[in-house]
């Protein structure tokens, strides 16, 4: 959430990023950096996004379910 501080940064305000040149661009706060940062996400074809979502579906957990059941889930990524 950007909060009300974004109003002081009109060049990074999401409502001003309406030009087609800004497709795939988002405003974000980057830890350790002042102000807001614009980031561009690469285009990913629907078939690729679907394949990744299918391959990683087993990693999804419902936080409410975990809180109500007390179930502990081991970290899927090795550290």
VEXKEKE-938381 format. One record per residue (C-alpha): x, y, z negated; residue in three letters. Coordinates in steps of 0.001 Angstrom, whole numbers, plus 500000, padded with zeros to 6 digits. Layout:
residues N
XYZAla ...
This chain:
residues 79
500000500000500000Unk 501456503330501064Unk 499541505484498582Unk 498851509176498788Unk 502549510010499320Unk 502147509124502995Unk 500203512367503551Unk 503464514251503021Unk 505073512286505871Unk 502917513019508931Unk 505359511423511404Unk 505096508089509582Unk 501363508231508805Unk 499600505153510274Unk 496659507194511562Unk 499046509169513754Unk 500566506074515352Unk 497729505738517876Unk 499696506063521121Unk 500253502818523089Unk 503976503309522451Unk 503288502485518795Unk 501713499057519327Unk 503471496737516890Unk 504744499598514720Unk 503946499854511015Unk 504793502289508227Unk 506377500807505145Unk 508263501666502011Unk 511725500112501980Unk 513258499468498574Unk 516319501617498015Unk 515424504059500804Unk 513703507388500335Unk 510410508097502057Unk 508783505832504612Unk 510222503730507401Unk 508686502787510733Unk 509266499166511702Unk 508503497526515028Unk 507436493922515065Unk 508164491912518188Unk 505378490600520382Unk 504660486937519744Unk 502412485038522163Unk 499276483541520595Unk 500462480005521319Unk 503729480636519438Unk 501928482203516461Unk 499514479251516385Unk 502371476738516470Unk 504168478487513594Unk 500961478746511541Unk 500245475064512094Unk 503800474021511224Unk 503834476047507999Unk 500219475523506845Unk 501414473156504118Unk 503190476116502459Unk 499971478043501854Unk 498561478098498333Unk 495486479825496954Unk 496737481891493981Unk 493322481795492287Unk 493304477984492463Unk 496797477857490976Unk 495783480171488129Unk 492617478273487289Unk 494150474800487474Unk 497566475637486025Unk 499074473570488813Unk 502792474142489260Unk 504072474088492815Unk 507727473445493493Unk 509519475961495652Unk 509417474759499243Unk 512606476598500216Unk 515914475359498825Unk 518024478048497155Unk 
